[in-house]
Amino acid sequence: MISIEFEYKIVSKVATLVVKKQINSLFLTVLTVLIMLIIVNVTANAASVNHYISAHHYSPSTITKQIWKGFPHYKYRHGKGKPEGVVIHETGNPNSTIFDEIAYMKKNYRNAFVHSFVDDDHIINIANTDYLCWGVGYPGNARFIQFEQIEMHSKKSFAHEVENAAYYTAYLLDEYNLKPNDAVYDGKGTVWSHGSVAKYMGGSDHTDPVGYYKKAGKKYFHKAYTMSQFYQLVLTNYKNIE
């Protein structure tokens, strides 16, 4: 006959195995929940800039005209008031303000100048957009309105700036009866980065604002922001203007 002590040992071992199995199961459940929470958190943080702007109901700043009479007046290749698109720039200076950049450009316009500057709180037009500016070299200068973005240093300010830039692009397209058309991938269209002008037309070797968008997107949204996403934001603003 099996002794009572032996039966107790068997029951005890079985109970121990059951408890261990339950503990392992509970551990796996807790681990799964933690992983899911991390994934959800990362996904939320990596939400697109455009979605963030929409979710927070950001609205663009008012366009301010501060036209400086010192800039030269040269017609576009098709004449006064006939630009063919908009070029989006970025200053490449992490330490300047919009007012620093405007002051510097007025002093150095003989080397280069653009029509406007954008940051998170301002859209300031300093040169008459009916005439060309000197921002991308030949032949792009004779074709496009151009504006610069100042580098921002927070999630909120970057999102506000991108909204301002997209709105201003849409506004200019509407103002000059130009239809939105992304030129980044084929060199044909009305919405250009400086990088796409350099790639398809020459005149410079700059790639802005691609690097700035990528860096700021990863830093504040854990995902690179792209010109393609920016173009979608331009379309949204363009439809709202219409």
HELIX and SHEET records of a PDB file:
HELIX    1   1 ILE A    4  ASN A   45  1                                  42    
HELIX    2   2 VAL A   49  ALA A   55  1                                   7    
HELIX    3   3 ILE A   98  LYS A  107  1                                  10    
HELIX    4   4 GLY A  140  ALA A  142  5                                   3    
HELIX    5   5 LYS A  155  GLU A  175  1                                  21    
HELIX    6   6 HIS A  194  MET A  201  1                                   8    
HELIX    7   7 VAL A  210  PHE A  221  1                                  12    
HELIX    8   8 MET A  227  ILE A  241  1                                  15    
SHEET    1   A 6 ILE A  63  LYS A  65  0                                        
SHEET    2   A 6 ILE A 123  ASN A 125  1                                        
SHEET    3   A 6 SER A 116  VAL A 118 -1                                        
SHEET    4   A 6 PHE A 144  GLN A 149  1                                        
SHEET    5   A 6 GLY A  85  ILE A  88  1                                        
SHEET    6   A 6 VAL A 191  SER A 193  1                                        
END                                                                             
